């Protein structure tokens, strides 16, 4: 899964990236990979030459970037202290997400890591414009880290949909589970498969006197349970490590992750036909800002 042996950490000045770098360093050590810390510098006042002449403005921009790179080197020491090979890269650009994606075009990497902001379990995660740009456009797996340290063992949950209820490719669950197993094996973690389904729309439609809704409900559950167990069996995952929940995914998934003390959820993104970008889908995007744990989005 890490064929390039390269992880990029996007450093956002508005976020505390120390824990994100620490987590990326841990992955890099386990994967024998190197890190690149990538940051964008930009100041509107310096982007305009007025009232400075071009030469003075250029010097001011260079001084600004020099200070940013000094700060980046300080953050890089977190990785170097963990005996991880790390380089720093800084560019002058207003749009960090687009700049990073352009950088990826000529610098093959296996994963992008970025810190996100979450205040507490009541308030939602604050995703910046850069976060959403990466969520939708980043061509490689994206790990969005929160302020929670990983447990020992690391508890990972793969959100799967083995009945393809949400019109996604048959192979997406396979990809999600493979990444989950790879992380679990290297992090000495425990992987579980979580499948949430909502039978309510169908039961409402079938709510007629001549139909036993209890039987229909049980039949639906058995169908989803069988599909979940079959997926687990295909990947040699014990049935005890599968979780089947009913209800709205919008509410059930974030609540389960919090209650079960999960460290990381692995979710899939698909490419929509006719669009030159990756999308998770409307429901998944609404779920993201309610999740309080680290999120690994695989494409």
C-alpha positions, 0 to 999 in steps of 0.5 A: 500500500506504500509503494512510494515510501513517501508521506506528505504532511500539509502544515497549516499555520492555523492548526496545531500540527504537532500531533499530526506530524507525530502520527505521520512519523509513526507511520513513516517508521513502520513503513520505512518511508520518508516525510515531506512537510509542505506549507504555503506562505502568502500575505495579501499585503506583500502580494501587491507591489504597492506601495513598494517597488518590485525589488523591495516587494520581492525581498519582503516575500523572501523574508516572509518565506524564510521565516515560514521555512524556519518554523517548518524546520522546527516542526520537522524536528518532531519527526527527526527526533523519531529518526524519520527522514524528513524534508521541508517544502514551502511555496508562495501560494494563496491556495494551499490545497491546490498548491499541494495537489499540483505538488503531488503531480510531480512528487509521487506519494502514498498518503497526505496527512493534515490536522483538523480542528475539533473543540469537543464532542458537542461542537462539530469539527471545523473543516477549512476550505483547504480541508474540503478541497483535499477531501474532494480532490486529493488523488491519494489517501487522506488522513485527517487527524484530530487532537486525540492520541492513538490508543494501544492497540490502535482501534480502527473502524472501517465503514463499509456498505456490503449491500451497495445500498448507496450506489457505489462500486463493488470494489470500494469496500475491498479497498477500504478493508485492505487499507484497514488491515494494512494499518492494523497490522503495522500499528498493532491495531484492531480492525472492525467492520461497521455497517449501518443501514436504515430500513425505515423508508422501506418499512414505511412503504410496506406499512400495510395491514396485510404485511407483517412489518416485524418479519420484513424488518428481520428479513432486511437485517438478516440480508445486511448481516449476511452480507457483512459477515461474507465481507469479513470472511473474505478478508479473514476478519472474525465475526466478533469484529463486525458491527451491524447498526440500524438507523440514520448513518448521519447520527449512528456512525459519529455516535458509535465512534465516540461511544466505542472509543475508536481511534480512526475511521476509514471511509471510501470516496468514489469518482462520480461520472462526468466530474473530474473530482472525487466525491464522498457523496452528500450523506458522507460529507454531512457525516464528516463534520460530526466525527470526532476521531481521525478520518482516513479517506481512501480513493 
